[in-house]
């Protein structure tokens, strides 16, 4: 194993840690958002509003069906009342999504800000420590010392050592006549 390969492994470990941190942050933010939505009764009010819009849409459709064809605009035409209502009634959770996009600012809540700040600080600290770790390993004389150092910090290098024990072999595509390489003291001067 070369030191370059070991440094690449350190970078991969950092990526794994940051990916796990992102996953945990997203879970925490989702849990916070769900708690806020539950506390404010978003599902209940969205369901009630959705029912009213469905009722309005039904009334409008019934009214338009009774109009003469040359007077009524087809409901699918752009900018008709029926067309505008579609954004509120398309899908079972359309109203909830609209309220979340336009009327609720979960990201502005204190609970959300605390979680976001906590994970932001964690990411900054993780990046800093991995930069320091990378510099320390890079400053060591060889990969063997780097592996000892990483193990002393608590890293599990068993897979890395197993991979190092199985050297990569490459087959040569063209045989080489070493007489013309002048290796060592065997210089044939013909």
C-alpha positions as CSV (number, residue, x, y, z in Angstrom):
1,X,0.0,0.0,0.0
2,X,1.2,3.4,-0.9
3,X,0.7,6.6,1.1
4,X,-1.3,8.0,-1.8
5,X,-3.7,5.0,-1.5
6,X,-3.9,5.5,2.2
7,X,-4.8,9.1,1.8
8,X,-7.4,8.2,-0.7
9,X,-8.9,5.8,1.9
10,X,-9.0,8.6,4.4
11,X,-10.9,10.8,2.0
12,X,-13.4,8.0,1.4
13,X,-13.9,7.7,5.1
14,X,-14.7,11.4,5.3
15,X,-17.2,11.0,2.5
16,X,-18.9,8.1,4.3
17,X,-19.1,10.1,7.6
18,X,-20.5,13.2,5.8
19,X,-23.0,11.0,3.9
20,X,-24.2,9.5,7.2
21,X,-24.4,13.0,8.8
22,X,-26.5,14.2,5.9
23,X,-28.8,11.3,6.3
24,X,-29.2,11.9,10.0
25,X,-29.7,15.7,9.4
26,X,-32.5,15.0,6.9
27,X,-34.2,12.6,9.3
28,X,-34.0,15.1,12.1
29,X,-35.4,17.9,9.9
30,X,-38.2,15.7,8.6
31,X,-39.1,14.7,12.2
32,X,-39.1,18.4,13.2
33,X,-41.3,19.4,10.2
34,X,-43.7,16.6,10.9
35,X,-44.0,17.6,14.6
36,X,-44.6,21.3,13.6
37,X,-47.3,20.2,11.0
38,X,-48.9,18.0,13.7
39,X,-48.8,20.8,16.3
40,X,-50.5,23.4,14.0
41,X,-53.1,20.9,12.7
42,X,-52.0,21.2,9.1
43,X,-53.5,17.9,8.0
44,X,-56.9,18.7,9.5
45,X,-57.2,22.2,8.0
46,X,-55.9,21.1,4.6
47,X,-58.4,18.3,4.5
48,X,-61.3,20.7,5.4
49,X,-60.2,23.3,2.8
50,X,-59.7,20.5,0.2
51,X,-63.3,19.4,0.8
52,X,-64.6,22.9,0.2
53,X,-62.6,23.3,-3.0
54,X,-63.9,20.0,-4.2
55,X,-67.4,21.2,-3.4
56,X,-66.9,24.4,-5.3
57,X,-65.5,22.6,-8.3
58,X,-68.5,20.3,-8.3
59,X,-70.9,23.3,-8.1
60,X,-69.0,25.0,-10.9
61,X,-69.1,21.9,-13.1
62,X,-72.8,21.4,-12.6
63,X,-73.5,25.0,-13.4
64,X,-71.4,24.9,-16.5
65,X,-73.0,21.7,-17.7
66,X,-76.4,23.6,-17.8
67,X,-75.1,26.4,-19.9
68,X,-75.5,26.5,-23.6
69,X,-72.4,25.3,-25.5
70,X,-71.8,28.5,-27.3
71,X,-71.8,30.5,-24.0
72,X,-69.7,28.4,-21.7
73,X,-65.9,28.2,-22.0
74,X,-64.6,24.6,-21.9
75,X,-63.2,24.0,-18.4
76,X,-59.8,23.0,-19.6
77,X,-59.2,26.4,-21.2
78,X,-56.4,28.4,-19.6
79,X,-57.5,31.0,-17.0
80,X,-61.0,29.8,-16.5
81,X,-62.2,29.4,-12.9
82,X,-62.4,25.7,-13.3
83,X,-58.8,25.6,-14.6
84,X,-57.6,27.8,-11.7
85,X,-59.3,25.4,-9.2
86,X,-57.4,22.4,-10.5
87,X,-54.2,23.5,-8.6
88,X,-56.2,23.2,-5.4
89,X,-58.0,20.0,-6.0
90,X,-55.6,17.8,-8.1
91,X,-54.5,15.0,-5.8
92,X,-55.5,14.1,-2.3
93,X,-52.9,16.3,-0.6
94,X,-52.9,19.2,-3.1
95,X,-54.1,21.8,-0.5
96,X,-51.5,20.6,2.1
97,X,-48.7,21.0,-0.5
98,X,-50.0,24.5,-1.4
99,X,-50.1,25.6,2.3
100,X,-46.6,24.2,2.8
101,X,-45.3,26.1,-0.2
102,X,-47.1,29.4,0.2
103,X,-48.3,29.8,3.8
104,X,-46.1,27.9,6.2
105,X,-42.4,28.7,6.9
106,X,-41.2,25.7,8.8
107,X,-37.5,26.6,8.0
108,X,-38.0,29.9,10.0
109,X,-39.1,28.1,13.2
110,X,-36.7,28.0,16.1
111,X,-36.8,24.2,16.3
112,X,-35.7,23.9,12.7
113,X,-33.0,26.5,13.1
114,X,-31.6,24.7,16.1
115,X,-31.3,21.4,14.2
116,X,-29.9,23.1,11.1
117,X,-27.2,24.9,13.2
118,X,-26.3,21.8,15.1
119,X,-25.7,19.7,11.9
120,X,-23.9,22.6,10.2
121,X,-21.5,22.9,13.2
122,X,-21.0,19.1,13.1
123,X,-20.1,19.2,9.4
124,X,-17.6,22.0,9.9
125,X,-15.9,20.2,12.8
126,X,-15.8,16.9,10.8
127,X,-14.3,18.6,7.8
128,X,-11.7,20.3,10.0
129,X,-10.7,17.1,11.8
130,X,-10.4,15.1,8.6
131,X,-8.3,17.9,7.1
132,X,-6.0,17.7,10.1
133,X,-6.0,13.9,9.9
134,X,-5.1,14.0,6.2
135,X,-2.2,16.4,6.9
136,X,-0.9,14.2,9.7
137,X,-1.0,11.0,7.6
138,X,0.6,12.9,4.7
139,X,3.4,14.1,6.9
140,X,4.3,10.6,8.0
141,X,7.3,8.9,6.3
142,X,5.4,6.0,4.8
143,X,2.0,4.2,4.6
144,X,2.9,1.7,7.3
145,X,3.4,4.4,9.8
146,X,0.1,6.0,8.6
147,X,-1.8,2.8,9.1
148,X,-0.3,2.5,12.6
149,X,-1.4,6.1,13.3
150,X,-4.9,5.5,12.0
151,X,-5.3,2.3,14.1
152,X,-4.1,4.2,17.2
153,X,-7.0,6.6,16.6
154,X,-9.5,3.8,16.4
155,X,-9.9,3.2,12.7
156,X,-10.6,-0.4,11.6
157,X,-8.1,-1.2,8.9
158,X,-8.7,-4.9,8.6
159,X,-10.2,-4.7,5.1
160,X,-7.4,-2.4,4.1
161,X,-4.7,-4.7,5.4
162,X,-6.4,-7.7,3.7
163,X,-6.4,-5.8,0.4
164,X,-2.7,-4.9,1.0
165,X,-1.9,-8.6,1.6
166,X,-3.2,-9.5,-1.9
167,X,-1.0,-7.5,-4.2
168,X,-2.3,-6.6,-7.6
169,X,-0.6,-8.6,-10.4
170,X,-0.5,-7.4,-13.9
171,X,0.3,-9.5,-16.9
172,X,2.9,-8.1,-19.3
173,X,1.6,-7.9,-22.9
174,X,5.1,-7.9,-24.5
175,X,8.1,-9.9,-23.2
176,X,11.2,-7.8,-22.4
177,X,14.7,-8.8,-23.1
178,X,16.6,-7.6,-20.0
179,X,20.0,-7.8,-21.8
180,X,19.3,-4.4,-23.3
181,X,18.1,-2.8,-20.1
182,X,21.6,-2.8,-18.6
183,X,20.3,-3.7,-15.2
184,X,22.9,-4.3,-12.5
185,X,26.4,-5.4,-13.5
186,X,25.4,-7.5,-16.5
187,X,26.2,-5.1,-19.3
188,X,27.0,-7.1,-22.4
189,X,29.1,-4.9,-24.5
190,X,28.8,-6.5,-27.9
